[in-house]
Every structure is written in C-alpha cells, then in structure tokens.
C-alpha cells in the first residue's frame, strides 16, 4: 500500500520521526514507492482533462462559474446581479464601501475596484463554457444535453454583458494560451452573438430525454430575452410559447460551496437593503416601493434589534425570499409568460396582456423554493401609457433580484421613448449629493489590455 505525507500533513497526522524512518526503510524495498516524489495536488495539467471524465469536469466547473458570477459567492464579494440591483431601485447600499455607494448612486467609474472583477468574472466564465464545449465535442460527443447547456451558458453570459454594460463590449477569446482580441461591439451586436449561441444549443438539443428537454426550455427563454432586447417582441413570444408555466432552471447553493448572495449581502452582512420609493431625502423619483409595498413576491423583514445596515446609518430592510442555501431561478416559466404579456402590450392588446398577468397573480407560482401567496386580479389599465407602467411594475415584482431590472429600465428608454430621468431612480441621494445619469456600467479600464478597446462607444441605453 502506498502512503504519502507532506511535511505539514505528517505533523497533522502525528507521525513521529522514528515511525517515519521505519516507513521509509520499509518502502525502499518497493521500486514503485513515491513517498518523496514532488507533489502538486492542486495543479491540473492540460493532459489531465483530455478525456471524457475531464470534459465532464470542465462542464461541471463552467456550471459553477455560472452561479458564482451571477449571484453566488462568499466573503462579501458580490456578483454581477447584485451590483446591477444597486444601480436600479431593487436595492440600496447600506455599506461603507464607496464602490457600492457609487453603483447605488449611478456614478460608477471605469476604474471602479468592485465593478471590474464582476465584469472580468463574467468574461472569464464565457471562456470556461467555451472550453467545456470544445472538450465535450472532442471527448464526449454523445453528451449532447451537456454540450447544448454549455452553449446556453455561454450565450447567457453574453446576454448579461449586453444588458448591463455600455455599448463597446469586446468578446475576445484565449486560443492556445494566446488572447484573440475583437473589436468592441454594440449591445445589439452582443445580443445577436448570444442568439447565435442559443441557436447552436437548440441545434443539438433534439433529444426527448428529460435533461435535453430541460435545457431546451432554458435556452428558449434565454433566446427570447435576447430577442426582447433587440426589440423583436413578437418573435420572442413565439420562441417561448412551448415553455411550461411551472418550468424553472435553478441556480443551487450550499454552505459547503457558495451561499445565495442575497442572503450573504443582506441577511448575513446587512450591506444591501431592499429599495423603496422614499428614504431620509424624501421621495425617490421612479422607484418602486419594494420595501414598503408588502407584495408577496418580494418578502421582506425588519428587525428591532438590528434596525440599521452595516454602515449604522441606513435603515435595514431584509430580503427574505432566499435563505443561505435556497435555489434561485435563472430562467422560469414565469419569465416566458411575461414575454408573451409584453407582446400583447406592444400590440396594444391590453385585455390580452392582463389575462396573462392576472393568471400569474391568481394561480399559485413558485420562485425557486418560495411560493408567494396568490393575489387578486388587477383591472385593465385605461390607457397604453398606464398599461406600460403596470406591466413593468408587475415584471419587476416577479423577477426581483434575478438580473432583469437594469435591462428593463434601459429598454424603457430605448424602446419606449422615455428619458432616463423618468425611468431610473432620480433626485437627492441618501448619502449626500444626487443620483447620477448612468444607464449602464462602463466596461472597466482593465479591458484596455485589448489594443482594439479604448473605452465605451457611448453611454446610451
């Protein structure tokens, strides 16, 4: 039997010098002994993954990055969905970190020390999915559901970049260890690239097994989101027509791996507090009163023993839909129905829109593991403008904390011809000054290692 001890492991195991000497003497008779062989237990060489098992390992790792870069992590380092929610009305900063306050105030700079790693993480995670695709195709080509899922994941990261960052996003790759730079792309070009990934996924997701069907539904919703961002609303509704109401593609968490980041940044550390339509400065223009609305889709709590956030100034309202290990939906049948409702809205079919929205309200739904109470049906809005307001309010409540809010606010400017100061939180800011005018995060300065990138093309929605 072969036994290996590093110096630190030997001490931990309580192996004495005499016992170790006897072990070595006994091992000398075995030519296969590797007791003193140099070990690198945490190093995985390229050859180690050039087989079916390694390909599946790359796939599993890419799925882990999907969770960690969107809404998973530990150590009070937020992922992209969290930072995005600060820029909207979903959450407010209860922290002392200037970078989180800047995101909340909509004044984030391109050299921001918190925003840059979230951007880098998403770009790197794109590469992990691409690597998994290549390995699966070569070493496990029959794993079509996994290949399709990796195309979906890669496209979802690209969709996310287009939703959250300015026009001018490079989508480079690393090939054989060397960077291959691209020209900066407009958000529309990024969405088009994402759709191509989703179409590649759908092309291989032809199986009727449960996993293939599951990933196909996720891909259809993700593709429809990209179509919505390209103002292809009717096409998006057609894309999701077959997705079941109860469908969910979940991001899962555990205390042994990563925590649900809403628990981490809220319940655990009190650095994020649920947003409202008012604070110490008075009314916050355009903000939905998530904290005070008492809507069952956004469950909140207030503590008498810990009434303030981490900064000991901001009132703390806890978001309690998700506990530490609770799953969160990346994509769901609710999202599909909302896309269909928007298609009705764009066709000026207000009764058709309300039929869909009211079915969601009056039928038991599930958001991750959380089942909000059913709600009464709403009356039909009297005007198209009122219908737009109601639709985006309902959408914000159903998708709270799930990465869609900044995209919807940008679309209200880009597709519904509203000005940013009538869409994004505006007016006095609760930590002095006023809200800024950013409608998307800037691509960080670190991207300038790409010689083709010099900064955002523009700051338009």
LUMTILUM-972659 format. One record per residue (C-alpha): x, y, z. Coordinates in nm, 2 decimals. Each point is the difference from the previous one (the first is absolute). Example, Ala and Ser with C-alpha at 12.3 -4.5 7.8 and 13.67 -1.06 7.14 Angstrom:
2
R       c1       c2       c3
R     1.23    -0.45     0.78
R     0.14     0.34    -0.07
END
This chain:
461
R       c1       c2       c3
R     0.00     0.00     0.00
R     0.13     0.34    -0.10
R     0.00     0.28     0.27
R     0.08     0.37    -0.06
R     0.07     0.27     0.26
R     0.10     0.35    -0.07
R     0.18     0.17     0.29
R    -0.31     0.18     0.12
R    -0.22    -0.30    -0.04
R     0.25    -0.21     0.20
R    -0.02     0.24     0.29
R    -0.38     0.01    -0.02
R    -0.01    -0.38     0.00
R     0.23    -0.02     0.30
R     0.26    -0.22    -0.17
R     0.32    -0.01     0.20
R     0.35     0.02    -0.15
R     0.08    -0.36     0.11
R    -0.32    -0.14    -0.16
R     0.06     0.19    -0.32
R     0.36    -0.14    -0.02
R    -0.14    -0.35     0.04
R    -0.26     0.08    -0.27
R     0.28     0.12    -0.24
R     0.22    -0.30     0.07
R    -0.29    -0.23    -0.08
R    -0.09     0.19    -0.31
R     0.36    -0.03    -0.14
R    -0.08    -0.36    -0.09
R    -0.28     0.12    -0.23
R     0.13     0.14    -0.33
R    -0.34     0.16    -0.06
R     0.02     0.21     0.32
R    -0.07     0.37    -0.05
R     0.03     0.12     0.35
R     0.25     0.27    -0.08
R    -0.15     0.08    -0.34
R    -0.08     0.37    -0.06
R    -0.37     0.06     0.03
R    -0.22     0.27    -0.14
R    -0.35    -0.11     0.12
R    -0.17     0.32    -0.11
R     0.15     0.02    -0.35
R    -0.20    -0.14    -0.29
R     0.20    -0.03    -0.32
R    -0.16     0.02    -0.35
R     0.06    -0.37    -0.05
R    -0.21    -0.08     0.31
R    -0.32     0.12    -0.17
R     0.06    -0.14    -0.34
R    -0.24    -0.29     0.05
R    -0.38    -0.04     0.05
R     0.03     0.03     0.38
R     0.20     0.32    -0.03
R    -0.25     0.14    -0.26
R    -0.29    -0.05     0.25
R     0.22     0.16     0.27
R     0.03     0.31    -0.22
R    -0.37     0.00    -0.04
R    -0.06    -0.02     0.37
R     0.25     0.28     0.07
R    -0.17     0.22    -0.26
R    -0.34    -0.05     0.17
R     0.16     0.10     0.33
R     0.12     0.32    -0.16
R    -0.35     0.07    -0.13
R    -0.12     0.01     0.36
R     0.30     0.18     0.14
R     0.02     0.28    -0.25
R    -0.37     0.09     0.00
R    -0.12    -0.05     0.36
R     0.23    -0.22     0.20
R     0.30     0.05     0.22
R     0.14     0.05     0.35
R     0.20     0.25     0.18
R    -0.22     0.30    -0.08
R     0.11     0.01    -0.36
R    -0.31     0.06    -0.21
R    -0.07    -0.14    -0.35
R    -0.14     0.18    -0.29
R    -0.37    -0.03     0.07
R     0.06     0.15     0.35
R     0.20     0.30    -0.13
R    -0.26     0.05    -0.27
R    -0.28     0.01     0.25
R     0.17     0.28     0.19
R    -0.01     0.21    -0.32
R    -0.37    -0.04    -0.02
R    -0.28     0.04     0.25
R     0.02    -0.36     0.12
R     0.26     0.05     0.28
R     0.17     0.29     0.17
R     0.35     0.00     0.14
R     0.02    -0.03     0.38
R     0.38    -0.03    -0.02
R     0.30     0.21     0.06
R     0.18    -0.11    -0.32
R     0.01     0.30    -0.24
R    -0.03    -0.23    -0.30
R    -0.34    -0.14     0.11
R    -0.12     0.35     0.08
R     0.12     0.11    -0.34
R    -0.20    -0.28    -0.17
R    -0.31     0.09     0.20
R     0.05     0.37    -0.09
R     0.05    -0.09    -0.37
R     0.35     0.17    -0.02
R     0.22    -0.31    -0.04
R     0.33     0.07    -0.18
R     0.19    -0.22    -0.24
R     0.28    -0.05     0.26
R    -0.24    -0.12     0.27
R     0.15    -0.27     0.22
R    -0.32    -0.20     0.06
R    -0.16     0.02    -0.35
R     0.32    -0.11    -0.18
R     0.03    -0.34     0.15
R    -0.37    -0.07    -0.06
R     0.05     0.08    -0.37
R     0.32    -0.20    -0.02
R    -0.17    -0.30     0.17
R    -0.28     0.00    -0.26
R     0.24     0.02    -0.29
R     0.22    -0.28     0.15
R    -0.31    -0.21     0.06
R    -0.08     0.03    -0.37
R     0.33    -0.16    -0.07
R    -0.06    -0.28     0.25
R    -0.32    -0.09    -0.19
R     0.18     0.02    -0.34
R     0.28    -0.23     0.13
R    -0.27    -0.25     0.12
R    -0.17     0.01    -0.34
R     0.33    -0.08    -0.18
R     0.09    -0.28     0.25
R    -0.35    -0.16    -0.01
R    -0.01     0.00    -0.38
R     0.34    -0.17    -0.02
R    -0.02    -0.25     0.29
R    -0.37    -0.04     0.08
R    -0.19     0.08    -0.32
R    -0.30    -0.20     0.10
R    -0.06     0.23     0.30
R    -0.22     0.23    -0.21
R    -0.20     0.13     0.30
R     0.32     0.12     0.16
R     0.13     0.15    -0.32
R    -0.32     0.18    -0.05
R     0.00     0.13     0.36
R     0.35     0.14    -0.05
R    -0.11     0.19    -0.31
R    -0.29     0.13     0.21
R     0.23     0.10     0.28
R     0.24     0.18    -0.23
R    -0.29     0.18    -0.17
R    -0.15     0.10     0.33
R     0.33     0.16     0.11
R     0.00     0.20    -0.32
R    -0.36     0.10     0.04
R     0.08     0.11     0.35
R     0.30     0.21    -0.12
R    -0.22     0.17    -0.25
R    -0.27     0.07     0.25
R     0.22     0.16     0.26
R     0.30     0.17    -0.17
R     0.04     0.29    -0.24
R     0.02    -0.03    -0.38
R     0.35    -0.11    -0.09
R     0.04    -0.34     0.16
R     0.29    -0.22    -0.14
R    -0.07    -0.38    -0.01
R     0.35    -0.13    -0.03
R     0.13    -0.35     0.05
R     0.31    -0.18     0.11
R     0.12    -0.25    -0.25
R     0.30    -0.23     0.08
R     0.09     0.23     0.28
R     0.00     0.32    -0.21
R    -0.26     0.27     0.01
R    -0.20     0.06    -0.32
R    -0.15     0.35     0.02
R    -0.31     0.12    -0.17
R    -0.13     0.35    -0.08
R    -0.24     0.15     0.25
R    -0.36    -0.10    -0.07
R    -0.32     0.19     0.04
R    -0.25    -0.15     0.24
R    -0.21    -0.10    -0.30
R     0.29    -0.19    -0.14
R     0.06    -0.17     0.33
R    -0.36    -0.11     0.02
R     0.03    -0.13    -0.36
R     0.30    -0.20     0.10
R    -0.18    -0.14     0.29
R    -0.29    -0.11    -0.22
R     0.25    -0.19    -0.22
R     0.12    -0.19     0.31
R    -0.36    -0.08     0.09
R    -0.07    -0.12    -0.35
R     0.31    -0.22     0.02
R    -0.14    -0.15     0.32
R    -0.35    -0.06    -0.15
R     0.17    -0.17    -0.29
R     0.14    -0.28     0.22
R    -0.29    -0.01     0.26
R    -0.21    -0.22    -0.22
R    -0.03    -0.29     0.25
R    -0.32    -0.09     0.18
R     0.17    -0.09     0.33
R    -0.08     0.21     0.31
R     0.33     0.18     0.00
R    -0.01     0.10    -0.36
R    -0.36     0.13     0.04
R     0.10     0.18     0.31
R     0.30     0.18    -0.16
R    -0.20     0.07    -0.31
R    -0.27     0.19     0.20
R     0.28     0.20     0.17
R     0.15     0.09    -0.34
R    -0.33     0.11    -0.14
R    -0.06     0.24     0.28
R     0.36     0.14    -0.02
R    -0.03     0.04    -0.38
R    -0.33     0.18     0.04
R     0.16     0.24     0.25
R     0.26     0.09    -0.26
R    -0.27     0.05    -0.26
R    -0.19     0.23     0.24
R     0.32     0.20     0.04
R     0.01     0.03    -0.38
R    -0.36     0.12     0.00
R    -0.12    -0.32    -0.16
R    -0.29    -0.04     0.24
R    -0.23    -0.21    -0.22
R     0.27    -0.24    -0.10
R     0.10    -0.03     0.37
R    -0.35    -0.10     0.10
R    -0.01    -0.26    -0.27
R     0.34    -0.14     0.12
R    -0.13    -0.06     0.36
R    -0.35    -0.12    -0.10
R     0.08    -0.37     0.08
R     0.16     0.07     0.34
R    -0.21    -0.14     0.29
R    -0.13     0.24     0.26
R     0.16    -0.19     0.29
R     0.35    -0.03    -0.16
R     0.31     0.11     0.19
R     0.37    -0.01    -0.07
R     0.15     0.04     0.34
R     0.33     0.13     0.14
R     0.07    -0.21     0.31
R     0.20     0.07     0.31
R     0.14    -0.16     0.31
R     0.20     0.11     0.30
R     0.29    -0.23    -0.12
R     0.03     0.18    -0.33
R    -0.16     0.33    -0.05
R    -0.28     0.19     0.17
R    -0.30     0.16    -0.17
R     0.15     0.35    -0.03
R    -0.32     0.18     0.11
R     0.03    -0.18     0.33
R     0.37     0.09     0.02
R    -0.03     0.37    -0.09
R    -0.33     0.05     0.19
R    -0.08    -0.23     0.28
R     0.35    -0.09     0.09
R     0.19     0.32    -0.04
R    -0.28     0.27    -0.03
R     0.19     0.18    -0.28
R    -0.29     0.00    -0.24
R    -0.35     0.12     0.11
R    -0.32    -0.04    -0.21
R    -0.08     0.32    -0.19
R    -0.30     0.22     0.04
R    -0.16     0.30    -0.15
R     0.11     0.23     0.29
R     0.28     0.04     0.25
R     0.15     0.27     0.22
R     0.02     0.23    -0.30
R    -0.37    -0.03    -0.07
R    -0.16    -0.15    -0.31
R     0.22    -0.19    -0.25
R    -0.13     0.07    -0.34
R    -0.09    -0.30    -0.22
R     0.08    -0.26     0.27
R    -0.24    -0.28     0.08
R    -0.06    -0.03     0.38
R     0.13    -0.35     0.02
R     0.07     0.02     0.38
R    -0.33     0.15     0.11
R    -0.24    -0.15    -0.26
R    -0.05    -0.32     0.19
R    -0.03    -0.19    -0.33
R     0.02    -0.38     0.05
R     0.24    -0.03    -0.29
R     0.27     0.20     0.19
R     0.00    -0.12     0.35
R     0.17     0.24     0.25
R     0.06     0.02     0.37
R     0.11     0.27     0.24
R     0.19    -0.07     0.33
R    -0.05     0.20     0.32
R     0.34    -0.12     0.13
R     0.19     0.08    -0.33
R    -0.19     0.29    -0.15
R     0.30     0.14    -0.19
R     0.21    -0.13    -0.28
R     0.38    -0.06     0.02
R     0.07     0.38    -0.02
R    -0.21     0.05     0.32
R    -0.19     0.28    -0.18
R    -0.22    -0.15    -0.27
R    -0.32    -0.17     0.11
R     0.03    -0.37    -0.06
R    -0.28    -0.19    -0.18
R     0.09    -0.37    -0.05
R    -0.09    -0.19    -0.32
R    -0.12    -0.34     0.12
R    -0.11    -0.18    -0.31
R     0.32    -0.20     0.01
R     0.19    -0.15     0.29
R     0.36    -0.09    -0.01
R    -0.04    -0.33    -0.20
R    -0.32     0.08    -0.19
R     0.00    -0.04    -0.37
R    -0.07     0.30    -0.23
R    -0.15    -0.02    -0.35
R     0.23     0.10    -0.28
R    -0.29    -0.05    -0.24
R    -0.36    -0.10     0.05
R    -0.34    -0.05    -0.15
R    -0.11     0.33     0.17
R     0.26     0.18    -0.22
R    -0.15    -0.17    -0.31
R    -0.35     0.12     0.09
R     0.13     0.35     0.06
R     0.16     0.01    -0.34
R    -0.34    -0.11    -0.15
R    -0.17     0.28     0.20
R     0.23     0.26    -0.14
R    -0.07    -0.12    -0.35
R    -0.37     0.07     0.07
R     0.09     0.34     0.14
R     0.20     0.09    -0.31
R    -0.30    -0.10    -0.21
R    -0.22     0.24     0.21
R    -0.19    -0.31     0.12
R    -0.05     0.12     0.36
R    -0.26    -0.27     0.08
R     0.22    -0.27    -0.14
R     0.29     0.13     0.21
R    -0.21     0.01     0.32
R    -0.13    -0.36    -0.06
R     0.36    -0.12     0.02
R     0.10     0.22     0.29
R    -0.31    -0.08     0.20
R     0.04    -0.37    -0.05
R     0.35     0.03     0.15
R    -0.14     0.19     0.30
R    -0.30    -0.23     0.07
R     0.17    -0.33    -0.06
R     0.26    -0.14     0.25
R     0.35     0.07    -0.13
R     0.34    -0.11     0.12
R     0.32     0.21     0.00
R     0.28    -0.23     0.09
R    -0.12    -0.18     0.32
R    -0.23     0.29     0.09
R    -0.37     0.00    -0.08
R    -0.15     0.35     0.04
R    -0.36     0.03     0.09
R    -0.25     0.04    -0.28
R    -0.13     0.35    -0.07
R    -0.32     0.16    -0.13
R    -0.03     0.08    -0.36
R     0.07     0.35    -0.11
R    -0.24     0.21    -0.21
R     0.09     0.09    -0.36
R     0.20     0.33    -0.03
R    -0.18     0.28    -0.18
R     0.28     0.11    -0.22
R     0.30    -0.15    -0.18
R     0.23     0.21     0.22
R    -0.16    -0.13     0.31
R     0.03    -0.36    -0.14
R     0.37     0.05    -0.06
R     0.04     0.12     0.36
R    -0.20    -0.29     0.14
R     0.18    -0.26    -0.21
R     0.35     0.10     0.10
R    -0.10     0.03     0.37
R    -0.14    -0.36    -0.01
R     0.31    -0.12    -0.18
R     0.22     0.16     0.26
R    -0.18    -0.17     0.28
R     0.00    -0.34    -0.16
R     0.37     0.02    -0.09
R     0.13     0.19     0.30
R     0.37    -0.07     0.06
R     0.04    -0.22    -0.31
R     0.20     0.22    -0.23
R    -0.26     0.15    -0.22
R    -0.08     0.34     0.15
R     0.28     0.21    -0.16
R    -0.08    -0.15    -0.34
R    -0.36     0.10     0.04
R     0.08     0.35     0.11
R     0.23     0.04    -0.30
R    -0.27    -0.13    -0.23
R    -0.25     0.25     0.13
R     0.24     0.27    -0.12
R     0.11    -0.18    -0.32
R    -0.32    -0.16    -0.12
R    -0.28     0.20     0.18
R     0.15     0.34    -0.06
R     0.02     0.11     0.36
R     0.28     0.21     0.14
R     0.24    -0.15     0.25
R    -0.10     0.25     0.27
R    -0.36    -0.13    -0.03
R     0.11    -0.36     0.03
R     0.30    -0.05     0.23
R     0.01     0.12     0.37
R     0.05     0.37    -0.01
R     0.03     0.30     0.23
R     0.18     0.04     0.34
R     0.22    -0.30     0.10
R    -0.03    -0.13     0.35
R     0.38     0.02     0.06
R     0.04     0.36    -0.12
R    -0.01     0.14    -0.35
R    -0.24    -0.11    -0.27
R    -0.05    -0.30    -0.22
R     0.22    -0.01    -0.31
R    -0.10    -0.07    -0.35
R     0.16    -0.33    -0.09
R    -0.24    -0.25    -0.16
R     0.26    -0.28    -0.03
R     0.34    -0.09     0.16
R     0.31     0.11    -0.19
R     0.23    -0.27    -0.14
R     0.29     0.01     0.25
R     0.34     0.15    -0.08
R     0.16    -0.35     0.03
R    -0.16    -0.08    -0.34
R     0.25     0.24    -0.15
R     0.25    -0.28    -0.01
R    -0.19    -0.07    -0.32
R     0.17     0.24    -0.24
R    -0.33     0.04    -0.19
R    -0.19     0.13     0.30
R     0.03     0.36     0.11
R    -0.31     0.04     0.21
R    -0.38     0.00    -0.04
R    -0.14     0.10    -0.34
R    -0.27     0.19     0.18
R    -0.21     0.00     0.31
R    -0.34    -0.03    -0.16
R    -0.26    -0.24     0.12
END
